[in-house]
Amino acid sequence: MILFYGLLFGVMYFILIRPQKKQQKKTQDMLSQVKPGDSVVTIGGLHGVVDEVNTTNNTVTLDCEGIFLTFEKRSISRVVKASTITTEAGIVESDDITQDNEETNE
């Protein structure tokens, strides 16, 4: 009977507890690497660029098109990576590519 409970606890650990701890560590690593200039999305869906990181208060100041908002660091949902494409002219941001395509279509 004790072997059954031990086996049950082991299965529960590998199914529930271990993946949750891995996810928490991944999130904590992401938040500790946030720096000014990173594009982020908050848990509320607000997109902005990190202007300032205050480690003593655990807050970040986001620049949302000229409006500066202060959030708790843990309210950052994800860091958005800028997609870049290498061309003959060099590295081009994805926004620049859509502008170039619109100019050639005119």
Residue pairs with C-beta under 8 A, 6 or more apart in sequence:
30 76
30 78
30 79
31 73
31 74
31 76
33 79
34 40
34 50
34 53
34 60
34 73
34 76
34 79
35 50
35 53
36 50
36 51
36 52
36 53
37 49
37 50
38 49
38 50
38 79
38 80
39 47
39 48
39 49
39 50
39 79
39 80
39 81
39 82
40 47
40 48
40 49
40 50
40 60
40 62
40 76
40 77
40 78
40 79
40 80
41 47
41 76
41 77
41 78
41 80
42 48
42 62
42 71
42 75
42 76
42 77
43 75
43 76
43 77
44 75
46 62
46 64
46 69
47 64
47 80
48 62
48 63
48 64
48 69
49 62
49 63
49 64
50 60
50 61
50 62
50 63
51 61
51 62
51 63
51 68
52 60
52 61
53 59
53 60
53 61
53 73
54 60
54 61
58 72
58 73
58 74
59 70
59 71
59 72
59 73
60 70
60 71
60 72
60 73
60 76
61 68
61 69
61 70
61 71
62 68
62 69
62 70
62 71
82 93
82 94
83 93
83 94
84 91
84 92
84 93
84 94
85 91
85 92
85 94
85 97
86 92
92 100
